[in-house]
């Protein structure tokens, strides 16, 4: 079992695309302990002892999947601000504006043809 990480030396909190994020200062191997749950008391089998599910490089943001219920309750209404979702929204906006421009050109062309 790998040695435990000290959060103050091996992790840092700083700005990310979605607000504040937790970032690795050192490499963390898959399966290595990252942080221990310290919220309100819950059953010990449900305590979220968070371990890495993949190798994490220094500087990588550490994320956590809270589950579908959390997403539906807190994030879905205002929209996710992660890079992937922001990129997807930008692509959708771009497609919409191209469609609007194309439709405006068609309408203008139709008005021009009917005016002759």
N, CA and C atoms as an extended XYZ file, in Angstrom:
348
Properties=species:S:1:pos:R:3:atomname:S:1:resname:S:1:resid:I:1 pbc="F F F"
N         0.856       -1.186        0.000 N   UNK     1
C         0.000        0.000        0.000 CA  UNK     1
C         0.893        1.237        0.000 C   UNK     1
N         0.677        2.173       -0.916 N   UNK     2
C         1.488        3.384       -0.975 CA  UNK     2
C         1.304        4.247        0.271 C   UNK     2
N         2.286        5.066        0.541 N   UNK     3
C         2.212        5.974        1.687 CA  UNK     3
C         1.108        6.993        1.475 C   UNK     3
N         0.530        7.471        2.578 N   UNK     4
C        -0.539        8.469        2.485 CA  UNK     4
C         0.039        9.817        2.089 C   UNK     4
N        -0.729       10.567        1.337 N   UNK     5
C        -0.311       11.911        0.937 CA  UNK     5
C        -0.735       12.915        1.996 C   UNK     5
N         0.072       13.904        2.226 N   UNK     6
C        -0.305       15.006        3.102 CA  UNK     6
C        -0.951       16.075        2.229 C   UNK     6
N        -2.250       16.360        2.407 N   UNK     7
C        -2.936       17.289        1.525 CA  UNK     7
C        -2.251       18.644        1.388 C   UNK     7
N        -1.688       19.157        2.451 N   UNK     8
C        -1.096       20.496        2.377 CA  UNK     8
C         0.139       20.535        1.480 C   UNK     8
N         0.885       19.457        1.384 N   UNK     9
C         2.101       19.458        0.574 CA  UNK     9
C         1.910       18.890       -0.815 C   UNK     9
N         0.927       18.022       -1.001 N   UNK    10
C         0.800       17.312       -2.260 CA  UNK    10
C        -0.398       17.736       -3.108 C   UNK    10
N        -1.256       18.571       -2.526 N   UNK    11
C        -2.428       19.062       -3.240 CA  UNK    11
C        -2.510       20.579       -3.081 C   UNK    11
N        -3.118       21.233       -4.043 N   UNK    12
C        -3.330       22.672       -3.915 CA  UNK    12
C        -4.717       23.012       -4.442 C   UNK    12
N        -5.293       24.053       -3.902 N   UNK    13
C        -6.583       24.545       -4.366 CA  UNK    13
C        -6.313       25.824       -5.139 C   UNK    13
N        -6.822       25.896       -6.356 N   UNK    14
C        -6.680       27.126       -7.136 CA  UNK    14
C        -7.783       27.195       -8.178 C   UNK    14
N        -7.788       28.266       -8.944 N   UNK    15
C        -8.831       28.505       -9.949 CA  UNK    15
C        -8.794       27.456      -11.049 C   UNK    15
N        -9.996       27.041      -11.446 N   UNK    16
C       -10.141       26.139      -12.585 CA  UNK    16
C       -11.231       26.720      -13.473 C   UNK    16
N       -11.536       26.076      -14.567 N   UNK    17
C       -12.584       26.553      -15.478 CA  UNK    17
C       -13.944       26.639      -14.792 C   UNK    17
N       -14.184       25.764      -13.818 N   UNK    18
C       -15.494       25.701      -13.173 CA  UNK    18
C       -15.523       26.370      -11.805 C   UNK    18
N       -14.523       27.170      -11.461 N   UNK    19
C       -14.471       27.820      -10.145 CA  UNK    19
C       -13.177       27.463       -9.454 C   UNK    19
N       -13.289       26.898       -8.253 N   UNK    20
C       -12.099       26.433       -7.545 CA  UNK    20
C       -11.911       24.950       -7.815 C   UNK    20
N       -10.667       24.532       -7.907 N   UNK    21
C       -10.385       23.131       -8.166 CA  UNK    21
C        -9.255       22.627       -7.290 C   UNK    21
N        -9.157       21.321       -7.160 N   UNK    22
C        -8.095       20.670       -6.409 CA  UNK    22
C        -7.094       20.116       -7.413 C   UNK    22
N        -5.836       20.472       -7.262 N   UNK    23
C        -4.802       20.080       -8.217 CA  UNK    23
C        -3.689       19.313       -7.515 C   UNK    23
N        -3.120       18.363       -8.231 N   UNK    24
C        -2.005       17.571       -7.701 CA  UNK    24
C        -0.718       18.375       -7.829 C   UNK    24
N         0.085       18.366       -6.785 N   UNK    25
C         1.416       18.984       -6.848 CA  UNK    25
C         2.476       17.950       -7.198 C   UNK    25
N         2.163       16.695       -6.922 N   UNK    26
C         3.092       15.594       -7.199 CA  UNK    26
C         2.340       14.504       -7.960 C   UNK    26
N         3.060       13.558       -8.528 N   UNK    27
C         2.427       12.434       -9.218 CA  UNK    27
C         1.703       11.557       -8.199 C   UNK    27
N         0.514       11.104       -8.567 N   UNK    28
C        -0.275       10.215       -7.711 CA  UNK    28
C        -0.573        8.973       -8.542 C   UNK    28
N        -0.204        7.816       -8.006 N   UNK    29
C        -0.403        6.573       -8.741 CA  UNK    29
C        -1.819        6.049       -8.567 C   UNK    29
N        -2.274        5.299       -9.566 N   UNK    30
C        -3.593        4.679       -9.526 CA  UNK    30
C        -3.734        3.869       -8.242 C   UNK    30
N        -4.854        4.060       -7.545 N   UNK    31
C        -5.116        3.331       -6.311 CA  UNK    31
C        -4.608        4.025       -5.063 C   UNK    31
N        -3.794        5.048       -5.226 N   UNK    32
C        -3.216        5.738       -4.077 CA  UNK    32
C        -4.276        6.597       -3.392 C   UNK    32
N        -4.229        6.639       -2.075 N   UNK    33
C        -5.139        7.437       -1.260 CA  UNK    33
C        -4.943        8.915       -1.580 C   UNK    33
N        -6.038        9.655       -1.766 N   UNK    34
C        -5.944       11.087       -2.042 CA  UNK    34
C        -6.435       11.900       -0.851 C   UNK    34
N        -7.660       11.622       -0.411 N   UNK    35
C        -8.242       12.420        0.677 CA  UNK    35
C        -9.293       11.579        1.401 C   UNK    35
N        -9.533       11.901        2.655 N   UNK    36
C       -10.515       11.183        3.473 CA  UNK    36
C       -11.742       12.067        3.688 C   UNK    36
N       -12.928       11.457        3.692 N   UNK    37
C       -14.186       12.165        3.939 CA  UNK    37
C       -14.165       12.754        5.342 C   UNK    37
N       -14.592       14.022        5.473 N   UNK    38
C       -14.624       14.626        6.809 CA  UNK    38
C       -15.882       15.468        7.012 C   UNK    38
N       -16.985       15.068        6.379 N   UNK    39
C       -18.254       15.783        6.527 CA  UNK    39
C       -19.021       15.304        7.737 C   UNK    39
N       -20.367       15.468        7.683 N   UNK    40
C       -21.206       15.004        8.791 CA  UNK    40
C       -21.061       13.497        8.938 C   UNK    40
N       -21.392       12.989       10.126 N   UNK    41
C       -21.224       11.559       10.393 CA  UNK    41
C       -22.110       10.721        9.480 C   UNK    41
N       -21.513        9.699        8.886 N   UNK    42
C       -22.228        8.740        8.053 CA  UNK    42
C       -21.715        7.349        8.396 C   UNK    42
N       -22.376        6.334        7.843 N   UNK    43
C       -21.913        4.955        8.075 CA  UNK    43
C       -20.479        4.819        7.562 C   UNK    43
N       -19.676        4.039        8.257 N   UNK    44
C       -18.278        3.907        7.849 CA  UNK    44
C       -18.134        3.211        6.494 C   UNK    44
N       -19.100        2.334        6.120 N   UNK    45
C       -18.994        1.685        4.810 CA  UNK    45
C       -19.293        2.679        3.684 C   UNK    45
N       -19.974        3.796        4.024 N   UNK    46
C       -20.292        4.808        3.007 CA  UNK    46
C       -19.285        5.961        3.016 C   UNK    46
N       -18.370        5.986        3.999 N   UNK    47
C       -17.378        7.069        4.091 CA  UNK    47
C       -16.558        7.108        2.814 C   UNK    47
N       -16.454        8.275        2.121 N   UNK    48
C       -15.806        8.424        0.835 CA  UNK    48
C       -14.311        8.573        0.988 C   UNK    48
N       -13.539        7.415        1.170 N   UNK    49
C       -12.074        7.414        1.211 CA  UNK    49
C       -11.679        7.462       -0.250 C   UNK    49
N       -11.257        8.594       -0.711 N   UNK    50
C       -11.050        8.808       -2.140 CA  UNK    50
C        -9.665        8.366       -2.560 C   UNK    50
N        -9.649        7.480       -3.546 N   UNK    51
C        -8.405        6.973       -4.117 CA  UNK    51
C        -8.399        7.284       -5.605 C   UNK    51
N        -7.217        7.367       -6.167 N   UNK    52
C        -7.069        7.667       -7.591 CA  UNK    52
C        -7.512        6.468       -8.419 C   UNK    52
N        -8.318        6.717       -9.470 N   UNK    53
C        -8.730        5.620      -10.362 CA  UNK    53
C        -7.832        5.551      -11.591 C   UNK    53
N        -6.891        6.499      -11.676 N   UNK    54
C        -5.900        6.480      -12.758 CA  UNK    54
C        -4.676        7.249      -12.279 C   UNK    54
N        -3.585        7.135      -12.997 N   UNK    55
C        -2.390        7.899      -12.644 CA  UNK    55
C        -2.667        9.385      -12.863 C   UNK    55
N        -2.225       10.210      -11.917 N   UNK    56
C        -2.439       11.652      -11.986 CA  UNK    56
C        -1.078       12.327      -12.020 C   UNK    56
N        -0.895       13.215      -12.996 N   UNK    57
C         0.377       13.926      -13.139 CA  UNK    57
C         0.343       15.215      -12.339 C   UNK    57
N         1.513       15.726      -11.930 N   UNK    58
C         1.548       17.020      -11.247 CA  UNK    58
C         0.887       18.088      -12.128 C   UNK    58
N         0.052       18.908      -11.507 N   UNK    59
C        -0.645       19.964      -12.238 CA  UNK    59
C        -2.023       19.566      -12.725 C   UNK    59
N        -2.334       18.244      -12.736 N   UNK    60
C        -3.660       17.790      -13.168 CA  UNK    60
C        -4.700       18.145      -12.108 C   UNK    60
N        -5.895       18.514      -12.583 N   UNK    61
C        -6.994       18.777      -11.656 CA  UNK    61
C        -7.596       17.446      -11.229 C   UNK    61
N        -7.905       17.331       -9.940 N   UNK    62
C        -8.505       16.123       -9.400 CA  UNK    62
C       -10.004       16.365       -9.340 C   UNK    62
N       -10.762       15.503      -10.010 N   UNK    63
C       -12.209       15.658      -10.046 CA  UNK    63
C       -12.872       14.486       -9.351 C   UNK    63
N       -14.136       14.642       -9.052 N   UNK    64
C       -14.900       13.623       -8.340 CA  UNK    64
C       -16.271       13.501       -8.988 C   UNK    64
N       -16.717       12.286       -9.237 N   UNK    65
C       -18.030       12.057       -9.832 CA  UNK    65
C       -19.036       11.853       -8.699 C   UNK    65
N       -19.933       12.835       -8.525 N   UNK    66
C       -20.904       12.784       -7.437 CA  UNK    66
C       -22.119       11.923       -7.765 C   UNK    66
N       -22.315       11.582       -9.019 N   UNK    67
C       -23.440       10.740       -9.396 CA  UNK    67
C       -24.529       11.516      -10.123 C   UNK    67
N       -25.435       10.786      -10.735 N   UNK    68
C       -26.498       11.359      -11.560 CA  UNK    68
C       -27.462       12.227      -10.741 C   UNK    68
N       -27.837       11.790       -9.536 N   UNK    69
C       -28.781       12.571       -8.726 CA  UNK    69
C       -28.227       13.950       -8.403 C   UNK    69
N       -26.964       14.008       -8.017 N   UNK    70
C       -26.326       15.288       -7.719 CA  UNK    70
C       -26.321       16.175       -8.961 C   UNK    70
N       -25.954       15.592      -10.094 N   UNK    71
C       -25.914       16.343      -11.350 CA  UNK    71
C       -27.297       16.913      -11.677 C   UNK    71
N       -28.324       16.059      -11.620 N   UNK    72
C       -29.681       16.507      -11.941 CA  UNK    72
C       -30.177       17.585      -10.987 C   UNK    72
N       -29.814       17.490       -9.708 N   UNK    73
C       -30.297       18.445       -8.710 CA  UNK    73
C       -29.565       19.777       -8.727 C   UNK    73
N       -28.254       19.763       -8.942 N   UNK    74
C       -27.473       20.982       -8.752 CA  UNK    74
C       -26.825       21.551      -10.006 C   UNK    74
N       -26.489       20.729      -10.969 N   UNK    75
C       -25.707       21.213      -12.106 CA  UNK    75
C       -26.545       21.376      -13.370 C   UNK    75
N       -27.448       20.451      -13.622 N   UNK    76
C       -28.200       20.442      -14.876 CA  UNK    76
C       -28.931       21.761      -15.125 C   UNK    76
N       -29.536       22.332      -14.087 N   UNK    77
C       -30.327       23.556      -14.250 CA  UNK    77
C       -29.483       24.748      -14.701 C   UNK    77
N       -28.262       24.862      -14.200 N   UNK    78
C       -27.412       26.015      -14.549 CA  UNK    78
C       -26.372       25.669      -15.598 C   UNK    78
N       -26.159       24.406      -15.839 N   UNK    79
C       -25.202       23.981      -16.856 CA  UNK    79
C       -23.821       23.729      -16.277 C   UNK    79
N       -23.194       22.721      -16.791 N   UNK    80
C       -21.844       22.354      -16.366 CA  UNK    80
C       -20.845       23.319      -17.000 C   UNK    80
N       -19.785       23.648      -16.274 N   UNK    81
C       -18.793       24.577      -16.807 CA  UNK    81
C       -17.450       23.908      -17.079 C   UNK    81
N       -17.448       22.598      -17.220 N   UNK    82
C       -16.186       21.920      -17.542 CA  UNK    82
C       -15.818       22.204      -18.994 C   UNK    82
N       -14.576       21.957      -19.350 N   UNK    83
C       -14.092       22.234      -20.710 CA  UNK    83
C       -14.889       21.509      -21.787 C   UNK    83
N       -15.178       20.235      -21.554 N   UNK    84
C       -15.893       19.445      -22.563 CA  UNK    84
C       -17.289       20.002      -22.811 C   UNK    84
N       -18.000       20.350      -21.746 N   UNK    85
C       -19.357       20.895      -21.902 CA  UNK    85
C       -19.313       22.294      -22.522 C   UNK    85
N       -18.328       23.105      -22.143 N   UNK    86
C       -18.196       24.445      -22.730 CA  UNK    86
C       -17.920       24.334      -24.225 C   UNK    86
N       -17.086       23.384      -24.613 N   UNK    87
C       -16.779       23.177      -26.035 CA  UNK    87
C       -18.034       22.744      -26.789 C   UNK    87
N       -18.790       21.831      -26.196 N   UNK    88
C       -20.018       21.352      -26.826 CA  UNK    88
C       -21.013       22.500      -27.006 C   UNK    88
N       -21.180       23.356      -25.964 N   UNK    89
C       -22.089       24.504      -26.079 CA  UNK    89
C       -21.627       25.463      -27.163 C   UNK    89
N       -20.314       25.696      -27.270 N   UNK    90
C       -19.776       26.598      -28.299 CA  UNK    90
C       -20.066       26.045      -29.693 C   UNK    90
N       -19.921       24.734      -29.866 N   UNK    91
C       -20.214       24.113      -31.163 CA  UNK    91
C       -21.689       24.257      -31.518 C   UNK    91
N       -22.558       24.061      -30.543 N   UNK    92
C       -24.005       24.199      -30.771 CA  UNK    92
C       -24.352       25.637      -31.145 C   UNK    92
N       -23.772       26.605      -30.417 N   UNK    93
C       -24.011       28.031      -30.748 CA  UNK    93
C       -23.533       28.343      -32.152 C   UNK    93
N       -22.386       27.806      -32.525 N   UNK    94
C       -21.827       28.044      -33.856 CA  UNK    94
C       -22.740       27.469      -34.938 C   UNK    94
N       -23.230       26.261      -34.713 N   UNK    95
C       -24.149       25.641      -35.678 CA  UNK    95
C       -25.427       26.461      -35.809 C   UNK    95
N       -25.965       26.924      -34.680 N   UNK    96
C       -27.189       27.739      -34.717 CA  UNK    96
C       -26.972       29.021      -35.500 C   UNK    96
N       -25.851       29.695      -35.255 N   UNK    97
C       -25.613       30.966      -35.949 CA  UNK    97
C       -25.408       30.735      -37.445 C   UNK    97
N       -24.769       29.618      -37.821 N   UNK    98
C       -24.615       29.304      -39.242 CA  UNK    98
C       -25.974       29.050      -39.887 C   UNK    98
N       -26.855       28.320      -39.163 N   UNK    99
C       -28.199       28.052      -39.685 CA  UNK    99
C       -28.998       29.340      -39.845 C   UNK    99
N       -28.895       30.243      -38.843 N   UNK   100
C       -29.604       31.523      -38.920 CA  UNK   100
C       -29.112       32.344      -40.098 C   UNK   100
N       -27.801       32.391      -40.274 N   UNK   101
C       -27.224       33.160      -41.380 CA  UNK   101
C       -27.671       32.586      -42.722 C   UNK   101
N       -27.679       31.267      -42.830 N   UNK   102
C       -28.102       30.613      -44.066 CA  UNK   102
C       -29.573       30.913      -44.342 C   UNK   102
N       -30.382       30.843      -43.317 N   UNK   103
C       -31.811       31.112      -43.470 CA  UNK   103
C       -32.053       32.580      -43.820 C   UNK   103
N       -31.273       33.490      -43.252 N   UNK   104
C       -31.400       34.914      -43.573 CA  UNK   104
C       -31.011       35.165      -45.031 C   UNK   104
N       -29.946       34.491      -45.493 N   UNK   105
C       -29.548       34.640      -46.900 CA  UNK   105
C       -30.638       34.136      -47.840 C   UNK   105
N       -31.261       33.010      -47.499 N   UNK   106
C       -32.356       32.472      -48.313 CA  UNK   106
C       -33.532       33.445      -48.361 C   UNK   106
N       -33.893       33.986      -47.199 N   UNK   107
C       -35.020       34.924      -47.133 CA  UNK   107
C       -34.719       36.170      -47.952 C   UNK   107
N       -33.508       36.672      -47.842 N   UNK   108
C       -33.120       37.866      -48.606 CA  UNK   108
C       -33.160       37.574      -50.103 C   UNK   108
N       -32.677       36.397      -50.490 N   UNK   109
C       -32.679       35.995      -51.896 CA  UNK   109
C       -34.112       35.864      -52.408 C   UNK   109
N       -35.002       35.286      -51.575 N   UNK   110
C       -36.408       35.124      -51.971 CA  UNK   110
C       -37.087       36.486      -52.131 C   UNK   110
N       -36.785       37.424      -51.227 N   UNK   111
C       -37.360       38.776      -51.344 CA  UNK   111
C       -36.859       39.464      -52.604 C   UNK   111
N       -35.600       39.288      -52.908 N   UNK   112
C       -35.007       39.898      -54.097 CA  UNK   112
C       -35.648       39.353      -55.370 C   UNK   112
N       -35.840       38.022      -55.413 N   UNK   113
C       -36.445       37.379      -56.581 CA  UNK   113
C       -37.893       37.801      -56.753 C   UNK   113
N       -38.644       37.934      -55.661 N   UNK   114
C       -40.064       38.308      -55.763 CA  UNK   114
C       -40.223       39.793      -56.099 C   UNK   114
N       -39.216       40.610      -55.819 N   UNK   115
C       -39.282       42.045      -56.105 CA  UNK   115
C       -39.060       42.321      -57.584 C   UNK   115
N       -38.510       41.427      -58.306 N   UNK   116
C       -38.225       41.635      -59.734 CA  UNK   116
C       -39.468       41.670      -60.502 C   UNK   116
